[in-house]
């Protein structure tokens, strides 16, 4: 008896194989914000033994949903499509039993969004990329409960204004598809994200070719990313590496945690180095190998050093220190100065997607974090002087 389409899909999901078509096995599921801070799709296709010779771009168009031939060809040109672990050209003919690995940057954002005149701190910009120093409190892209006021809304306005050199009539734009009118070929293509209440550097691609090349660098972890954070406690070691799979918290779906079962969650690696010690708190540098949502916050909390003022992971209460009311008031004053997690994406570097030159930028600590760090430094010095 022939299997129904539903049974075929079920068979693919359970075994990763099927009898009559190439199988798309999502080794890394689409990186939505709920799972990763990086924005790309990784698929592995095992070609059926009976597959006829067919150009790889046509083959992939038949296998991938909502992916244009142009996008496939851009991915091939960027080296994001490998056959049996080797780069290929668009005219390569797929053969039986080939193993095809594809890394494609996620599709552009919804361009029926409304551009908003929100100030942006553009650190660097050229025809292909833009570096933005995102303030704490700004959501990166629209979602449930955040339809406006996001970085994407601001970038839409900025790109439109700079391309056209004229004032925007927002009421007119509300009725248009921005992808087909004012924006032309220049749009904000996200390749990664940072949390709403984390400040610091982000890079945005301005065209699909740049997006594909940057997506590849994020996937292969060749991006240089350095964060600075203030954490509770005095870390035992001057430096170290935290390795632990990160997944949804079993009781609180708004949180993530290091999973006890090594087969659950997603592989995550964070390297840290102590920059300065203040006794009850420590200034730490973190470098990421992977880009899971809340990764630094979850990893540091898992070793007993939550990020200072992090209300989700326990950093918004006194974790270390004395029982005296004067100390309690000091900490409350620090919380008031920095009422969000004390975490800043300070530097970002990568190979330019078009020129292939190494580019690197840093963003100074924002005032809220700098003031809190200064207060802890003075407090620490006072304690040392009295001992």
HELIX and SHEET records of a PDB file:
HELIX    1   1 UNK A    5  UNK A   15  1                                  11    
HELIX    2   2 UNK A   56  UNK A   63  1                                   8    
HELIX    3   3 UNK A   69  UNK A   77  1                                   9    
HELIX    4   4 UNK A  151  UNK A  164  1                                  14    
HELIX    5   5 UNK A  170  UNK A  173  1                                   4    
HELIX    6   6 UNK A  178  UNK A  180  5                                   3    
HELIX    7   7 UNK A  208  UNK A  219  1                                  12    
HELIX    8   8 UNK A  295  UNK A  302  1                                   8    
HELIX    9   9 UNK A  325  UNK A  337  1                                  13    
HELIX   10  10 UNK A  367  UNK A  386  1                                  20    
SHEET    1   A 5 UNK A  23  UNK A  28  0                                        
SHEET    2   A 5 UNK A  40  UNK A  46 -1                                        
SHEET    3   A 5 UNK A  99  UNK A 105 -1                                        
SHEET    4   A 5 UNK A  81  UNK A  83 -1                                        
SHEET    5   A 5 UNK A  86  UNK A  87 -1                                        
SHEET    1   B 2 UNK A  54  UNK A  55  0                                        
SHEET    2   B 2 UNK A  93  UNK A  94 -1                                        
SHEET    1   C 4 UNK A 122  UNK A 125  0                                        
SHEET    2   C 4 UNK A 129  UNK A 134 -1                                        
SHEET    3   C 4 UNK A 199  UNK A 205 -1                                        
SHEET    4   C 4 UNK A 189  UNK A 190 -1                                        
SHEET    1   D 8 UNK A 122  UNK A 125  0                                        
SHEET    2   D 8 UNK A 129  UNK A 134 -1                                        
SHEET    3   D 8 UNK A 199  UNK A 205 -1                                        
SHEET    4   D 8 UNK A 343  UNK A 351  1                                        
SHEET    5   D 8 UNK A 224  UNK A 232 -1                                        
SHEET    6   D 8 UNK A 281  UNK A 288 -1                                        
SHEET    7   D 8 UNK A 269  UNK A 277 -1                                        
SHEET    8   D 8 UNK A 239  UNK A 243 -1                                        
SHEET    1   E 5 UNK A 122  UNK A 125  0                                        
SHEET    2   E 5 UNK A 129  UNK A 134 -1                                        
SHEET    3   E 5 UNK A 199  UNK A 205 -1                                        
SHEET    4   E 5 UNK A 343  UNK A 351  1                                        
SHEET    5   E 5 UNK A 358  UNK A 362 -1                                        
SHEET    1   F 2 UNK A 246  UNK A 248  0                                        
SHEET    2   F 2 UNK A 256  UNK A 258 -1                                        
END                                                                             
